[in-house]
Amino acid sequence: MVNLNDDVFKIKSPAAALSKILPVRVQHVQCDMKSKKIELLKRSEHEQLREIFAKYASGTTSSGEQFMTYSDLIQKYLQLLDINNYDEYTLSLFGSSVDTSRDNMISYTEFQAFEALLCLPDAMYALAFQIFDRNGNGYITGDEFQDIINHTTLNREIPFDFNCDFIKLHFGKDKDRKVTYSEFTQLIHDFHEEHALQAFRKFDKKNTGSISAKDFEYLMVTLKSFLLSEFVQDNLITVTVGGGGHRHVSYAYFSAFVSLLNNMELVKKLYLAITRGNRNVEVTKEEMLYQAQEFAQITPLEIDILCQLVGIQHQTGRINFEDLEVISPIEGRETPFTLQMQIAEEKLRFEQGTERTPLLSVLESGYRFFLGSIAGATGATAVYPIDLVKTRLQNQRSAMVGELMYKNSWDCFNKVLRHEGARGLYRGLGPQLVGVCPEKAIKLTMNDFMRDQLMNKDGSLPLWAEMVAGGTAGASQVMFTNPLEIVKIRLQVAGEIVGGARVSAFTVIKELGIMGLYKGSRACFLRDIPFSAIYFPAYAHVKKMLADENGYNHPGTLLLAATIAGMPAAAIPTPADVIKTRLQVASRKGQTTYRGLMHCAQTILREEGFSAFWKGTPARVLRSSPQFGVTLLTYELLQRTFRIDFGGRRPEGSEASATKIEEQLSRNPDHIGGYRLAKATFAGMEAKFGLMLPKFNKSVG
């Protein structure tokens, strides 16, 4: 037991505490990407970390200092072991890796030092070293190494011979040599390959240099399970007995198979070198062999095994990038490195957004404008008949006897179809499409632009900023919306006048003039600003709610989110839409002529009552909700399909996964700073080094 007056307890700095047990330099984890330093994982704030420590610490020393037990940290905070069924030896190993004084009490200083360790670029090696260093003296003996290896689940299946030359080379003939941290990193890296070699010899009982296909499967699943994707594991027997028809596996084949799986990320680089970065091109075995000459780690036998695995998936004789992802052992798995690099890329993307050239910004806006035009035209065409019904219902006035042409939306639809034909349902669509392309393009582009400008550096966007972005988008479209609406509305109601003069877009424009095209613009502002201020924030939040556990929105959820968001956004501004419609439609003989927005509102209220302001609400919701559903679905799918990187923040919805990386690092919201990587670091240590320690007590249950 270490004396409480030992120097370790006098250490105040977490870096000093870490260096006391681990001879590595504590540093901020940073990478240099495009000449910009981006901190991969932000260290936690001192006060916040202390609050977390106090929340989970259950013990108090005689001097009044709080401390965590091993159970507090490993089971309750990090949740690495089950609280009811766990292996006590594993709990002791994990806990002692944090407890630098090895007194079974984790102080706040040690808790803080471990958070610093998890932020190191070599965190998996550092963590493994602290687990093996049972005495906490900064080096590892042969007995310490053997004791822990004996407790791994792999060693229980296939015991390791510690009297081999490999151990003697590292710890000396009498195993009395002590291994430093730097030496340990190479020892633990090579140990698993030595274990596999011993296991192969054990199953090669006749010393023929080969083992059966079944023994090969057993060795791979037992010793190399962390290298096996689901596809590879399911086809271990198939790949060995297929092709040449051999039912025995040579050591060369076994070694090449393991090496191939270890080097799959390098194989991907080899593929991309052939295709010049294009992931949609198929390559031949010969092309892979030729390119492999530049990669000494990849042998022809490994390429041959790769082609055998690909051949199980399809018989084309060619390899594509998806084949490599199916075989890759780390595809979809989280390690500290992959997580931190994703964080770095995400943060760099946000940082770069403010440093792009004006040309790139203009090109990005043009790209969004173009996609928005296509999306707007698609949405408008899909729901145009509903829009026509809505307009005619809003324009009919009940003050004069005999003017009530339509009883409801369905009656209006039937009468238009009966008297004017199917073409009557699309009366005015031409001008609508001419105007809707820039209208929707401006709205979508401006919303994305304003969200980019108002977004915090961490990628978050407060609700007020979402509403301002949406409202600005709504206001910016009115310059196109108003002329479009007044022409469209006059064409839509023209069919009601039997025997009247033929009305066209040109005659409407000629009659109104440039200034007349903006009649009712104030009502248009009153309608479009609240619509967009409600719609875009609602869409963003509903979309997140409907995303799957990985934050991905399928097309169905995109359509549903956009449609749901359109319901309140369309219904609430209906009074402004009614006033706008009345102002823009030419008055007929005997009807009241409105002098302006306020006069129109007062007249409607006096002559028709308050309910008149909500005329056409169902038709408006039925039109706007699915229209924006189709529009936003088209917009997002176009951005995903025709992805162009302009170096800035990606437009909302352009990525398949919309969730922030740092929010996925841990299930526990109390995991902050380096502790967000704790689970991935422990899991990566097991997968990379084969240090699979038993997690459960088999006697329980």
Secondary structure, DSSP 8 states (H G I E B T S, - for coil): ---TTSGGGG---HHHHHHHHS-S-----EEEETTEEEESS----HHHHHHHHHHH--EE-TTS-EEB-HIIIIIIIS--S-SSS--HHHHHHHHHTT-TT-SS-B-HHHHHHHHHHHTSTTHHHHHHHHHH-TT-SSSB-HHHHHHHHHTSHHHHHS---TTSHHHHHHH-TTS---B-HHHHHHHHHHHHHHHHHHHHHHH-TT-SSEEEHHHHHHHHHHHSGGG--HHHHHTHHHHHHSTT---EEEHHHHHHHHHHHHTHHHHHHHHHHHHTT-TT--EEHHHHHHHGGG-TT--HHHHHHHHHHHHHH-SSSEE-HHHHHHH-TTTT---HHHHHHHHHHHHHHHHHTTS--HHHHHHHHHHHHHHHHHHHHHHHHHHHHHHHHHHHHHH--SSSTT----SSHHHHHHHHHHHHHHHHTTTTHHHHHHHHHHHHHHHHHHHHHHHHHH--TTS---HHHHHHHHHHHHHHTHHHHHHHHHHHHHHHHHTTSTT-----HHHHHHHHHHHHTTTTHHHHHHHHHHHHHHHHHHHHHHHHHHS-TTSB--HHHHHHHHHHHHHHHHHTTHHHHHHHHHHHS---TTS----SHHHHHHHHHHHH-GGGGGTTHHHHHHHHHHHHHHHHHHHHHHHHHT----SS---TT-SSB-S-GGGGS-S-TT--GGGGGHHHHHHHHHHHH------S-TT--
